[in-house]
């Protein structure tokens, strides 16, 4: 019998992180993954650092584990051997086996991670780790030789890295001091002043445009697009290096009218000459069932090659360089 993990965790939506008062602002942040040898997150070979937390709740999201700004448990039931080890090692007594599968009471869970580290089947994970800037930079430096040989560097992604702007700027400045190229992959849903801080410290901004109709945008992401578009306009007018990224999601934004509207908007941005189009990936659906909270993700299909080619040709017709897949 298949069980959604959300049935096996008593939800606690009030959990918040306790900041470390002994650390200076910007020296610590929440990261949920660091991906090495990334080739679709900016120029050359890159290390991609994924920040936890996002102000958008996109219904096609590939990384729903990034939504919460703090750590959360993940459970892959298909891997569970029903051995009971997690119940045994849980000092908080948060795990029980009432029907043969583990049930976790989030009110008792302290996110210590003992159940994850002791699970022999690898069914459990705590997603999200507080890291210092020194710890992140230590990971980044391991691949400097690849950056130098390929024209690559580091990409800060998420989630939304702008939610941890002090930590982001600290890392950007450290990379610049060491001659490491930086890219920030952002929704641009942030206030103008912090957006400007980041733009001044980053070498390249990859800015998402999801839909030109603000009402449709809000219906599918949880926020309108006015702040996003205003930020992109301001960044372009300031002469910042920008690549526009458009996720292609069938049934949401792949229609001719929206694609033409997107092209018209980007054409008005001074200095912007490239658009990356990213085909929707269903991987987020599988990830979402491992998490505690219900997520209203779309049940749509990956766009076919014909759709991607049609959209690419439309953008090329406006004079843009277009890359499929980022």
C-alpha positions as CSV (number, residue, x, y, z in Angstrom):
1,X,0.0,0.0,0.0
2,X,1.4,3.4,-0.9
3,X,1.2,6.0,1.8
4,X,1.8,9.8,1.4
5,X,4.3,10.9,4.0
6,X,2.0,13.8,5.0
7,X,-0.3,11.2,6.6
8,X,2.6,10.1,8.8
9,X,3.6,13.4,10.2
10,X,1.6,15.5,12.6
11,X,2.0,18.9,11.1
12,X,3.6,21.8,13.0
13,X,3.4,25.0,11.0
14,X,4.7,27.2,13.9
15,X,8.2,25.9,14.0
16,X,10.8,28.7,13.6
17,X,14.6,28.7,13.7
18,X,16.4,30.3,16.6
19,X,19.1,32.6,15.3
20,X,22.6,32.3,16.6
21,X,23.1,35.5,18.5
22,X,26.9,34.9,18.7
23,X,27.4,35.2,15.0
24,X,27.6,38.5,13.1
25,X,24.8,39.1,10.6
26,X,25.5,37.6,7.2
27,X,27.9,35.0,8.5
28,X,25.4,32.2,8.8
29,X,22.6,31.0,6.6
30,X,20.3,28.1,5.8
31,X,21.4,25.9,2.8
32,X,19.6,22.7,1.6
33,X,22.0,21.5,-1.1
34,X,25.3,22.2,-2.7
35,X,25.6,20.8,-6.2
36,X,29.1,20.3,-7.8
37,X,29.9,20.2,-11.5
38,X,26.7,22.1,-12.5
39,X,26.5,22.9,-16.2
40,X,23.0,24.4,-16.5
41,X,23.2,27.1,-13.8
42,X,25.3,29.7,-15.6
43,X,28.5,29.9,-17.7
44,X,31.0,27.1,-17.5
45,X,31.3,24.5,-14.8
46,X,29.8,25.7,-11.5
47,X,29.1,24.9,-8.0
48,X,25.4,25.7,-7.2
49,X,24.5,26.7,-3.6
50,X,20.8,26.2,-2.9
51,X,19.4,28.6,-0.3
52,X,16.4,27.5,1.8
53,X,13.3,29.5,1.8
54,X,11.2,31.1,-1.0
55,X,8.5,33.8,-1.0
56,X,6.8,32.1,-4.1
57,X,5.0,28.8,-4.1
58,X,5.1,27.9,-7.8
59,X,2.8,25.1,-8.6
60,X,5.4,23.5,-10.9
61,X,8.3,23.9,-8.5
62,X,11.1,21.4,-9.0
63,X,12.5,22.1,-5.5
64,X,9.5,22.2,-3.1
65,X,11.8,21.3,-0.3
66,X,13.2,24.8,-0.6
67,X,9.9,26.6,0.3
68,X,10.4,26.6,4.1
69,X,13.2,28.8,5.3
70,X,14.2,26.3,8.1
71,X,15.0,22.6,8.3
72,X,12.3,20.0,7.8
73,X,12.0,16.2,7.8
74,X,11.8,14.2,4.7
75,X,10.7,10.5,4.4
76,X,10.9,8.2,1.4
77,X,8.4,5.5,2.3
78,X,9.5,3.3,-0.6
79,X,12.8,2.9,1.1
80,X,11.5,2.2,4.5
81,X,12.4,-1.3,5.8
82,X,10.0,-1.0,8.8
83,X,12.9,-2.0,11.0
84,X,11.9,0.4,13.9
85,X,15.4,1.8,14.2
86,X,14.2,5.4,14.0
87,X,11.7,4.9,16.9
88,X,14.5,3.4,19.0
89,X,17.0,6.2,18.5
90,X,14.5,9.1,18.8
91,X,15.2,10.6,22.2
92,X,12.3,13.0,21.8
93,X,9.9,10.0,21.5
94,X,8.4,11.7,18.4
95,X,8.2,8.5,16.3
96,X,5.8,5.6,16.7
97,X,4.7,2.7,14.5
98,X,0.9,2.4,14.9
99,X,0.2,0.8,11.6
100,X,3.6,-0.7,10.6
101,X,5.0,2.5,9.2
102,X,6.6,5.3,11.2
103,X,4.5,8.3,12.3
104,X,6.4,11.4,13.3
105,X,4.8,13.9,15.7
106,X,6.2,17.3,14.6
107,X,5.2,18.9,18.0
108,X,7.7,16.6,19.7
109,X,10.3,16.4,16.9
110,X,13.4,18.6,17.6
111,X,14.9,18.0,14.1
112,X,18.1,16.5,15.7
113,X,18.6,14.2,12.7
114,X,19.3,11.0,14.7
115,X,16.5,9.1,12.8
116,X,18.1,10.1,9.5
117,X,21.7,9.2,10.4
118,X,20.6,5.9,11.9
119,X,18.2,4.8,9.2
120,X,19.9,1.8,7.5
121,X,17.7,2.2,4.4
122,X,18.3,5.9,3.9
123,X,14.6,6.6,4.1
124,X,14.9,9.7,6.3
125,X,16.5,13.0,5.8
126,X,16.6,16.4,7.5
127,X,16.5,18.9,4.6
128,X,18.3,22.2,5.4
129,X,21.5,22.9,7.3
130,X,22.7,26.1,8.9
131,X,26.2,26.8,7.5
132,X,28.7,29.6,8.1
133,X,30.1,31.6,5.2
134,X,33.5,29.9,5.9
135,X,31.9,26.5,5.5
136,X,30.3,27.4,2.2
137,X,33.5,29.0,0.9
138,X,35.4,25.8,1.8
139,X,33.1,23.8,-0.5
140,X,33.3,26.4,-3.3
141,X,37.1,26.5,-3.2
142,X,37.4,22.8,-3.9
143,X,36.4,23.3,-7.5
144,X,38.4,26.4,-8.4
145,X,40.4,24.6,-11.0
146,X,37.2,23.7,-12.9
147,X,36.0,27.3,-12.8
148,X,39.3,28.6,-14.1
149,X,39.4,26.0,-17.0
150,X,35.8,26.5,-18.1
151,X,35.0,30.1,-17.3
152,X,32.7,28.9,-14.5
153,X,32.1,29.9,-10.9
154,X,29.5,29.8,-8.2
155,X,25.7,30.1,-8.6
156,X,23.5,31.0,-5.7
157,X,20.1,29.6,-6.2
158,X,17.2,28.3,-4.1
159,X,14.5,28.6,-3.1
160,X,15.2,32.3,-3.3
161,X,18.6,33.6,-2.1
162,X,17.2,37.1,-1.7
163,X,15.4,35.9,1.4
164,X,18.9,35.7,3.1
165,X,20.3,38.8,1.6
166,X,23.0,39.5,4.2
167,X,24.4,36.0,3.9
168,X,24.2,36.2,0.1
169,X,26.1,39.5,-0.1
170,X,28.7,38.1,2.3
171,X,29.3,35.1,0.0
172,X,29.3,37.3,-3.1
173,X,31.9,39.6,-1.7
174,X,34.1,36.7,-0.6
175,X,33.9,35.2,-4.0
176,X,34.8,38.5,-5.6
177,X,37.8,38.9,-3.3
178,X,39.0,35.5,-4.5
179,X,38.4,36.1,-8.2
180,X,35.5,33.6,-8.4
181,X,32.7,34.4,-10.9
182,X,29.3,34.7,-9.3
183,X,25.7,34.2,-10.6
184,X,22.5,34.8,-8.6
185,X,19.5,32.8,-9.8
186,X,16.5,34.9,-8.5
187,X,12.8,35.4,-8.8
188,X,13.5,39.1,-8.3
189,X,10.6,39.2,-5.8
190,X,12.4,41.4,-3.3
191,X,12.5,45.1,-2.3
192,X,14.5,47.4,-4.5
193,X,17.2,48.3,-2.0
194,X,18.4,44.7,-1.2
195,X,18.0,43.8,-4.9
196,X,20.4,46.6,-5.7
197,X,22.9,45.5,-3.0
198,X,23.0,42.0,-4.5
199,X,23.2,43.3,-8.1
200,X,26.3,45.4,-7.2
201,X,28.1,42.4,-5.7
202,X,27.2,39.8,-8.3
203,X,28.7,39.3,-11.7
204,X,25.6,37.9,-13.4
205,X,21.9,37.8,-12.5
206,X,19.6,35.1,-13.9
207,X,16.1,36.6,-13.5
208,X,12.9,34.5,-13.9
209,X,9.9,35.7,-15.8
210,X,7.1,33.2,-15.3
211,X,4.0,35.0,-16.7
212,X,3.2,38.5,-18.0
213,X,-0.4,38.5,-16.6
214,X,-0.1,39.5,-12.9
215,X,-3.4,37.8,-11.9
216,X,-2.4,34.5,-13.5
217,X,1.0,34.8,-12.0
218,X,-0.4,35.3,-8.6
219,X,-2.8,32.4,-9.0
220,X,0.0,30.0,-9.8
221,X,2.8,31.4,-7.7
222,X,1.2,33.1,-4.7
223,X,2.4,36.5,-5.6
224,X,1.7,39.1,-8.4
225,X,4.4,40.0,-10.8
226,X,4.6,43.8,-10.5
227,X,7.6,43.9,-8.1
228,X,9.4,41.2,-10.2
229,X,9.1,43.1,-13.5
230,X,9.9,46.5,-11.8
231,X,13.1,45.0,-10.4
232,X,14.1,43.5,-13.7
233,X,13.5,46.8,-15.4
234,X,15.6,48.7,-12.8
235,X,18.5,46.2,-13.0
236,X,18.6,46.4,-16.8
237,X,18.5,50.2,-16.8
238,X,21.4,50.2,-14.3
239,X,23.4,48.2,-16.9
240,X,23.6,45.0,-14.9
241,X,24.5,41.7,-16.6
242,X,21.2,39.8,-16.9
243,X,20.0,36.6,-18.5
244,X,16.2,36.1,-18.5
245,X,14.9,32.6,-17.7
246,X,11.5,31.4,-18.6
247,X,10.2,28.1,-17.2
248,X,8.0,26.6,-19.9
249,X,5.0,25.0,-18.1
250,X,2.2,23.5,-20.3
251,X,-1.2,25.0,-19.4
252,X,0.3,27.9,-17.6
253,X,2.6,30.1,-19.7
254,X,3.2,28.3,-23.0
255,X,0.5,30.1,-25.0
256,X,1.4,32.3,-28.0
257,X,0.0,35.5,-26.4
258,X,2.1,35.1,-23.2
259,X,5.3,34.2,-25.1
260,X,4.9,37.3,-27.3
261,X,4.2,39.5,-24.3
262,X,7.3,38.2,-22.6
263,X,9.3,38.8,-25.7
264,X,8.0,42.4,-26.0
265,X,8.8,43.1,-22.3
266,X,12.4,41.7,-22.6
267,X,12.9,43.6,-25.8
268,X,12.3,46.8,-23.9
269,X,15.2,46.0,-21.5
270,X,18.4,47.7,-22.4
271,X,21.4,45.4,-22.8
272,X,19.4,42.1,-22.3
273,X,20.1,39.8,-25.3
274,X,19.6,36.3,-24.0
275,X,16.6,34.2,-22.9
276,X,16.9,30.7,-21.5
277,X,13.8,28.5,-21.7
278,X,13.6,25.7,-19.2
279,X,11.2,22.8,-19.8
280,X,9.0,21.9,-16.8
281,X,10.3,18.9,-14.9
282,X,7.9,16.6,-12.9
283,X,10.6,15.8,-10.3
284,X,9.0,18.2,-7.8
285,X,5.9,16.0,-7.6
286,X,7.9,13.0,-6.3
287,X,9.8,15.2,-3.8
288,X,6.6,16.8,-2.4
289,X,5.2,13.5,-1.1
290,X,8.2,13.1,1.1
291,X,7.5,16.3,3.0
292,X,5.0,17.0,5.8
293,X,2.9,19.7,4.3
294,X,0.4,19.4,1.6
295,X,1.4,21.1,-1.7
296,X,-0.9,22.1,-4.4
297,X,1.4,21.2,-7.3
298,X,0.3,20.9,-10.9
299,X,-0.2,17.6,-12.6
300,X,1.0,18.5,-16.1
301,X,3.5,17.1,-18.6
302,X,6.9,18.0,-19.6
303,X,6.7,20.1,-22.8
304,X,7.6,18.3,-26.0
305,X,10.4,19.2,-28.3
306,X,8.0,20.9,-30.7
307,X,6.7,23.2,-28.0
308,X,10.2,24.2,-26.9
309,X,11.3,24.8,-30.5
310,X,8.3,26.9,-31.2
311,X,8.9,29.1,-28.2
312,X,12.6,29.3,-29.0
313,X,11.9,30.4,-32.5
314,X,9.5,33.1,-31.3
315,X,12.1,34.6,-29.0
316,X,14.8,34.3,-31.7
317,X,12.5,36.2,-34.0
318,X,12.8,39.2,-31.7
319,X,16.6,39.0,-32.0
320,X,17.4,37.1,-28.7
321,X,20.0,34.5,-28.2
322,X,18.0,31.5,-26.9
323,X,19.2,28.5,-25.0
324,X,17.0,25.6,-24.2
325,X,17.6,24.1,-20.8
326,X,19.6,26.9,-19.3
